[in-house]
Amino acid sequence: MGKERSSGYSIDTKCQIVDKDLADRWGAVSFPIYQSATFAHHGLGGSTGYDYTRMQNPTRQQLESVVADLENGIDALAYSSGMAAVANVMELFKPGDHIIVDEDLYGGSIRLFEEINKKNGLEFTVANLSRENVLDYIRDNTKAVYLETPTNPMMNVTDIEKLSKQVHQKGLILIVDNTFLSPYFQNPLDLGADIVIHSGTKFLGGHHDTIGGFVVVKDEKIDERLRLIYKTVGAGLSPFDSWLILRGIRTLSVRLERAQENAIKLAEYLKNKEHVTRVIYPGLPDHPGYEIMKKQARGFGAMLTFEVDSAEFAKQILDNVELIYFAESLGGTETLITYPITQTHAEVPKSLLDKNGITDRVLRLSVGIEGIEDLKAEFDRVFEIAAR
Ligand SMILES: *Cc1c(COP(=O)(O)O)cnc(C)c1O
């Protein structure tokens, strides 16, 4: 399908490829939404390849083919949310299995591990994989290592290739949540990861209009097992949401290029701003992960975290933004500001927040594609109010 046809194309072009045979006989350029729960058979043994949408759907399959292609995997599975994707990956493990997870992760993933997976008998150890040696944490029952890079929200960067070598030496699998950079900037499977996860809600969808998630794999055995879990638990993405994300992906490259350009400019701008005590953006040469990013990614992304000098100042910023939305989530065309301590990380244990430096002075930006001068003017205005 999409796979053979797009081999050799650049990533920008891969975003445009739809399977013309699968699309329809009338030559639709926008892939149709096959809003059908079930599919008729041509006779006994005459399945069209589509039986029931929990298992397969042409629109979703088209999306899966594009995402597999973008991440250089053999298959991608599209889920009803990023969390459904993470939860389904966790179903690969058995009670008694041990997983090493990075200490700075999306809050919902931490909640899943703590509240659901532990109850089902999985064991977790939290480590700072950007700084610590993973080998120190491996036990007899360790099965996998799970991380994000750059992390959310503190932007710690881990060397995926180095980690994957250590992990594979011990027979474990490496799972990377690649939401923050998207396949446009980073391909963890190429760097040695075994499983890639995405919240499709973010950069892939790109417009804050739908929720979705992906798992991309390169091993047939893992794929087979995940497909069985997938059709059994029924966490697949709906045809309409599949179509929305398919459409979002068409502009992935231009959106990300522009958002990154804005992020770099905003990082520089905020660095020189009074009341800003720290700007954490992996595209700044003084970021500890800068060299690793240059080696393993094609860009630095559009996420940046900054710290101001008081909680009150942070509150004033949040209370007074107008152009920028004070909202959770990331990866859309409009700039969002998030307060991790009460939003994305509200349920993360206090000890972990302290350890990661996620204080009431930390703000996270998902930089959009607005005019940079308007974004700067917005901050000028808000900072002036906050400083009163
Ligand atoms: C948003 C997010 C998730 C969860 O995805 P949903 O689509 O909200 O379920 C997982 N990981 C990261 C890094 C995220 O940003």
Ligand as a Chemical Component Dictionary entry (heavy atoms), coordinates in Angstrom:
data_LIG
# 
_chem_comp.id                   LIG 
_chem_comp.type                 NON-POLYMER 
_chem_comp.pdbx_formal_charge   0 
_chem_comp.three_letter_code    LIG 
# 
loop_
_chem_comp_atom.comp_id 
_chem_comp_atom.atom_id 
_chem_comp_atom.alt_atom_id 
_chem_comp_atom.type_symbol 
_chem_comp_atom.charge 
_chem_comp_atom.model_Cartn_x 
_chem_comp_atom.model_Cartn_y 
_chem_comp_atom.model_Cartn_z 
_chem_comp_atom.pdbx_ordinal 
LIG C1 C1 C 0 -1.023 14.062 25.406 1  
LIG C2 C2 C 0 0.052  13.064 25.612 2  
LIG C3 C3 C 0 -0.243 11.714 25.854 3  
LIG C4 C4 C 0 -1.656 11.216 25.964 4  
LIG O1 O1 O 0 -2.356 11.363 24.788 5  
LIG P1 P1 P 0 -3.956 11.638 24.702 6  
LIG O2 O2 O 0 -4.182 11.717 23.252 7  
LIG O3 O3 O 0 -4.235 12.896 25.440 8  
LIG O4 O4 O 0 -4.625 10.466 25.350 9  
LIG C5 C5 C 0 0.829  10.829 25.994 10 
LIG N1 N1 N 0 2.094  11.272 25.924 11 
LIG C6 C6 C 0 2.420  12.548 25.717 12 
LIG C7 C7 C 0 3.841  12.961 25.648 13 
LIG C8 C8 C 0 1.412  13.490 25.559 14 
LIG O5 O5 O 0 1.725  14.776 25.353 15 
# 
loop_
_chem_comp_bond.comp_id 
_chem_comp_bond.atom_id_1 
_chem_comp_bond.atom_id_2 
_chem_comp_bond.value_order 
_chem_comp_bond.pdbx_ordinal 
LIG C1 C2 SING 1  
LIG C2 C3 SING 2  
LIG C2 C8 DOUB 3  
LIG C3 C4 SING 4  
LIG C3 C5 DOUB 5  
LIG C4 O1 SING 6  
LIG O1 P1 SING 7  
LIG P1 O2 DOUB 8  
LIG P1 O3 SING 9  
LIG P1 O4 SING 10 
LIG C5 N1 SING 11 
LIG N1 C6 DOUB 12 
LIG C6 C7 SING 13 
LIG C6 C8 SING 14 
LIG C8 O5 SING 15 
# 
